[in-house]
Amino acid sequence: MSNVDIVAEHLPLIREIENPEIAEAVAEVWMKMLERSVWDDIGQARFFEGIEGVSLVSHVNSVTESALAVSRIISKYHGIDFDEQKIIVFGLLHDVDKMVEYVFDDDGKLVVSDEGKMIQHGVMSAILAYNAGFDTEMLHLILTHTTESKRRTPIKEGILFGNLDKCDWEMASQFTQA
C-alpha cells in the first residue's frame, strides 16, 4: 500500500490532488510526522487539549471541506476565483504538526507535549513541507494560518482558510463533548 493510500484512509481529499507527485509529497509529510509521534495510526492523533473528543483527522477534513465549500460560494456570488488545489494541499498540511504537539499524560488527559511547548505551532509542518519540496508560498500559508504567528497572509486562500480554521476550532471547543 502506498503512502497516499494510507493517508487517504483518513484524509480522502488527498485523492483530489491532481498532481500525483504533490499527493505523494503530502503523504510523505504525514508519514514522517507519524513516525515522530506517539501514535500508531494517523486516526489516533488528537486535535487540541481540552477537546479530547475531536480527532486531528476530523478537524483537518472539516476545515478543508469547509474552505472548499465556502470558496465556491464566494466565487459564485462575488466572482472571486480560488485555487482549489492550493486549498486542498494547504488544508492537508496546515496542522500535521499536531501529530507531535499533543500526547496523553499518565492520567489519560490530553496535554501539550514538550515539543509542542518549545516550538511554535506550524513550524514543524513547514519544515517537513520544505523537506518534501513545497514552495515558499505553501510554507508561508502553513506558518501564517495560526494566531501564534505575528505575520498575516495577503493570499486569499490563506485568509479564507485561516478564518474557517478558527471557526472550526471554536465550534469544536464550545459545542463538542470530550
C-alpha positions in Angstrom: 0.0 0.0 0.0 1.4 3.4 -0.9 1.7 6.3 1.5 -1.1 8.1 -0.4 -3.4 5.1 0.1 -2.6 5.0 3.8 -3.2 8.7 4.3 -6.4 8.6 2.1 -7.9 6.2 4.6 -8.2 9.2 6.9 -7.9 12.2 4.6 -9.7 11.3 1.4 -9.2 14.7 -0.1 -5.6 13.7 -0.9 -7.1 11.7 -3.8 -8.4 15.0 -5.3 -4.9 16.4 -5.6 -4.4 16.4 -9.4 -0.6 16.1 -9.4 0.5 12.6 -8.1 3.9 14.0 -7.1 2.3 16.6 -4.9 -0.1 14.0 -3.4 2.9 11.8 -2.6 4.7 14.7 -1.0 1.7 15.5 1.2 1.5 11.8 2.2 5.3 11.8 2.9 4.9 14.7 5.3 2.1 12.9 7.2 4.0 9.6 7.4 7.2 11.3 8.6 5.2 13.1 11.3 3.5 9.8 12.3 7.0 8.2 12.7 7.9 11.1 15.1 4.7 10.8 17.1 3.4 8.6 19.9 0.5 7.4 17.7 0.3 4.1 15.9 -2.1 5.5 13.3 -2.9 8.9 11.9 -6.5 8.5 13.1 -5.4 8.3 16.7 -3.9 11.8 16.8 -6.0 14.4 18.7 -6.8 18.0 17.8 -6.4 20.2 20.9 -6.1 19.9 24.6 -9.5 20.2 26.3 -11.2 18.9 23.2 -10.3 15.2 23.6 -13.3 14.1 21.7 -12.2 15.7 18.4 -9.5 14.0 16.3 -6.9 15.7 14.3 -8.3 14.0 11.2 -11.9 15.2 11.8 -10.6 18.8 12.2 -8.4 18.6 9.0 -11.3 17.1 7.0 -13.8 19.6 8.4 -11.9 22.7 7.8 -10.6 21.7 4.4 -14.0 20.7 3.1 -15.5 23.9 4.6 -12.9 26.0 2.8 -13.7 24.4 -0.5 -17.4 24.9 0.0 -17.1 28.5 1.1 -14.7 29.3 -1.7 -17.2 28.0 -4.2 -20.0 30.1 -2.6 -17.8 33.3 -2.6 -16.8 32.6 -6.2 -20.5 32.2 -7.2 -21.7 35.4 -5.6 -18.7 37.7 -5.8 -16.7 36.3 -8.8 -13.6 35.7 -6.7 -11.8 32.7 -8.0 -9.8 30.4 -5.7 -7.2 27.8 -6.4 -8.9 24.7 -5.1 -5.7 22.6 -5.4 -3.9 25.1 -3.2 -6.8 24.9 -0.6 -6.7 21.1 -0.6 -2.9 20.9 -0.3 -2.7 23.6 2.3 -5.6 22.1 4.2 -4.0 18.7 4.4 -0.7 20.2 5.6 -1.7 23.0 7.9 -2.0 21.0 11.2 0.2 17.9 10.5 2.5 19.0 13.4 -0.3 18.4 15.9 0.7 14.8 15.5 3.6 15.6 17.8 2.2 18.6 19.7 -0.3 16.6 21.8 0.0 13.5 23.9 -1.9 11.8 26.7 -0.3 12.1 30.2 -0.2 9.3 32.7 -3.7 10.1 33.8 -5.1 9.9 30.3 -5.5 13.6 29.8 -4.6 15.2 26.5 -1.8 17.7 27.1 0.7 19.7 25.1 3.9 17.7 24.5 7.4 19.0 25.4 7.9 19.6 21.7 4.6 21.5 21.4 5.7 23.7 24.3 9.0 24.6 22.7 8.2 25.0 19.0 5.5 27.3 17.7 2.6 25.6 16.0 3.1 25.4 12.2 6.9 25.4 12.3 7.3 21.6 12.2 4.7 21.3 9.5 6.5 23.9 7.4 9.9 22.2 8.0 8.6 18.9 6.7 6.8 20.6 3.8 10.0 22.3 2.9 11.9 19.0 3.0 9.2 17.4 0.8 9.8 20.1 -1.8 6.9 22.5 -1.2 7.4 26.1 -2.3 7.8 29.3 -0.2 4.2 30.3 -0.7 3.0 27.0 0.8 5.4 27.4 3.7 4.1 30.9 4.2 0.5 29.7 4.3 1.3 27.0 6.8 3.2 29.4 9.1 0.6 32.2 8.9 -2.5 30.1 9.5 -2.1 30.2 13.2 -2.8 33.0 15.6 0.6 32.2 17.1 2.3 33.8 14.1 2.9 37.6 14.0 2.6 37.6 10.2 -0.7 37.6 8.4 -1.1 36.4 4.8 -2.3 38.5 1.9 -3.1 35.3 0.0 -6.9 34.9 -0.5 -6.8 31.1 0.0 -4.9 31.7 3.3 -7.3 34.4 4.5 -10.3 32.2 3.8 -8.7 29.1 5.3 -7.5 30.9 8.4 -11.0 32.2 9.2 -12.6 28.8 8.7 -9.8 27.1 10.8 -10.6 29.4 13.6 -14.3 28.8 13.2 -13.8 25.0 13.3 -11.7 25.3 16.4 -14.4 27.5 18.1 -17.2 25.1 17.2 -15.2 22.1 18.4 -14.1 23.8 21.6 -17.5 25.1 22.5 -20.0 22.6 21.3 -18.5 19.1 21.3 -18.3 16.7 24.2 -14.9 15.3 25.3 
